[in-house]
Amino acid sequence: MSDEKLSQRLDELEARLTFIDDTVSALASADAEQALRILALERLVSDLRSELSALRLGQGPDPHSEPPPPHY
């Protein structure tokens, strides 16, 4: 191969590597964001299960602990 072809091939490989690096960074960011969302959703599901369980047992929130409605 001539020096010019090698140089061109090297430039193409560097461009591909740059693109791959950018893609990997974007995917890592998206993965971290999704992991945080999953954790938040798991907490929410856990809270909802607890509330549902309390309602099934008739142990809903104490009505006296809530402020009166605005029309009182």
Rosetta silent file (secondary structure, phi, psi, omega in degrees, C-alpha in Angstrom):
SEQUENCE: MSDEKLSQRLDELEARLTFIDDTVSALASADAEQALRILALERLVSDLRSELSALRLGQGPDPHSEPPPPHY
SCORE:     score description
SCORE:     0.000 S_00000001
   1 L     0.000  146.042  178.689    0.000    0.000    0.000 S_00000001
   2 L   -79.946  162.709  179.278    1.120    3.483   -0.704 S_00000001
   3 H   -60.708  -36.451 -179.242    1.642    6.021    2.033 S_00000001
   4 H   -65.455  -43.723  179.222   -1.358    7.986    0.809 S_00000001
   5 H   -66.150  -39.547  178.041   -3.684    4.960    1.021 S_00000001
   6 H   -63.999  -41.506  179.010   -2.362    4.081    4.472 S_00000001
   7 H   -64.461  -42.219  179.062   -2.891    7.632    5.633 S_00000001
   8 H   -64.409  -43.483  179.193   -6.426    7.657    4.232 S_00000001
   9 H   -63.549  -40.722  178.174   -7.195    4.314    5.869 S_00000001
  10 H   -63.199  -42.035  177.716   -5.811    5.553    9.184 S_00000001
  11 H   -61.058  -42.964  178.933   -7.976    8.682    8.955 S_00000001
  12 H   -64.083  -42.303  179.058  -11.071    6.546    8.298 S_00000001
  13 H   -65.458  -38.646  177.530  -10.266    4.267   11.232 S_00000001
  14 H   -65.125  -39.036  178.417   -9.741    7.259   13.520 S_00000001
  15 H   -65.188  -42.863  177.688  -13.098    8.689   12.438 S_00000001
  16 H   -62.731  -42.714 -179.925  -14.799    5.358   13.130 S_00000001
  17 H   -63.043  -40.957  177.438  -13.128    5.114   16.518 S_00000001
  18 H   -61.839  -44.293  178.303  -14.270    8.623   17.410 S_00000001
  19 H   -61.810  -44.109  179.664  -17.829    7.736   16.409 S_00000001
  20 H   -63.617  -42.374  177.872  -17.697    4.514   18.446 S_00000001
  21 H   -60.343  -44.236  178.463  -16.335    6.381   21.486 S_00000001
  22 H   -62.889  -41.663  179.628  -19.156    8.930   21.246 S_00000001
  23 H   -64.571  -44.014  178.983  -21.730    6.164   20.907 S_00000001
  24 H   -62.242  -41.371  178.339  -20.358    4.266   23.910 S_00000001
  25 H   -63.321  -43.760  179.517  -20.435    7.454   25.995 S_00000001
  26 H   -64.036  -41.291  179.149  -24.022    8.183   24.982 S_00000001
  27 H   -67.005  -38.250  178.133  -25.081    4.618   25.770 S_00000001
  28 H   -64.268  -40.108  177.494  -23.362    4.718   29.161 S_00000001
  29 H   -63.306  -46.982  179.767  -25.191    7.950   29.958 S_00000001
  30 H   -62.889  -39.028  179.308  -28.522    6.501   28.902 S_00000001
  31 H   -63.526  -43.925  179.457  -27.825    3.358   30.924 S_00000001
  32 H   -64.390  -41.741  179.236  -27.078    5.359   34.073 S_00000001
  33 H   -63.933  -42.874  179.344  -30.218    7.458   33.600 S_00000001
  34 H   -66.368  -36.197  178.025  -32.366    4.369   33.098 S_00000001
  35 H   -62.009  -41.191  177.633  -30.865    2.732   36.196 S_00000001
  36 H   -65.157  -40.917  178.163  -31.913    5.756   38.260 S_00000001
  37 H   -63.911  -40.729  179.314  -35.407    5.656   36.786 S_00000001
  38 H   -62.892  -43.560  178.230  -35.681    1.946   37.540 S_00000001
  39 H   -60.232  -43.985  179.391  -34.661    2.521   41.159 S_00000001
  40 H   -63.110  -41.892  179.581  -37.251    5.273   41.523 S_00000001
  41 H   -67.602  -36.789  177.167  -39.947    3.072   39.997 S_00000001
  42 H   -63.794  -40.578  177.209  -39.001    0.160   42.261 S_00000001
  43 H   -63.390  -42.904  179.509  -39.368    2.435   45.295 S_00000001
  44 H   -61.927  -44.664  178.648  -42.728    3.634   44.026 S_00000001
  45 H   -61.756  -41.712  178.220  -43.969    0.077   43.482 S_00000001
  46 H   -61.401  -45.276  178.069  -42.829   -0.854   46.978 S_00000001
  47 H   -61.902  -43.140  179.980  -44.677    2.127   48.466 S_00000001
  48 H   -64.986  -37.825  177.004  -47.815    1.301   46.484 S_00000001
  49 H   -63.044  -42.112  179.102  -47.683   -2.318   47.638 S_00000001
  50 H   -62.700  -44.830  178.992  -47.452   -1.157   51.242 S_00000001
  51 H   -63.024  -42.961  179.733  -50.406    1.194   50.805 S_00000001
  52 H   -63.976  -42.533  178.358  -52.471   -1.500   49.103 S_00000001
  53 H   -61.487  -42.889  178.979  -51.658   -3.979   51.834 S_00000001
  54 H   -64.285  -39.654  179.137  -52.690   -1.460   54.505 S_00000001
  55 H   -66.891  -37.868  179.111  -55.959   -0.758   52.686 S_00000001
  56 H   -65.759  -32.285  179.933  -56.717   -4.462   52.399 S_00000001
  57 L   -86.710    0.214 -179.410  -56.219   -4.830   56.143 S_00000001
  58 L    74.453   22.464 -179.212  -58.440   -1.835   56.836 S_00000001
  59 L  -110.009   51.205  179.324  -55.536    0.145   58.187 S_00000001
  60 L   -64.448  176.815 -179.914  -55.816    3.132   55.930 S_00000001
  61 L   -62.211  146.855  179.938  -54.342    6.456   56.944 S_00000001
  62 L   -67.510  120.213 -177.445  -55.766    7.995   60.102 S_00000001
  63 H   -65.039  -22.873  179.879  -58.384   10.555   58.978 S_00000001
  64 H   -76.987  -17.096  179.892  -57.593   12.725   62.018 S_00000001
  65 H   -83.293  -11.601  179.336  -53.984   13.124   60.911 S_00000001
  66 L   -93.649  145.972  178.332  -55.061   14.842   57.690 S_00000001
  67 L   -67.270  153.598  179.194  -56.002   18.530   57.657 S_00000001
  68 L   -66.963  155.588  178.059  -59.695   19.315   57.212 S_00000001
  69 L   -63.012  159.570 -174.672  -60.929   20.099   53.711 S_00000001
  70 L   -62.844  -21.656 -177.124  -60.890   23.776   52.690 S_00000001
  71 L   -81.433   -1.233  177.022  -64.676   24.216   53.030 S_00000001
  72 L   -89.001    0.000    0.000  -64.572   23.733   56.847 S_00000001
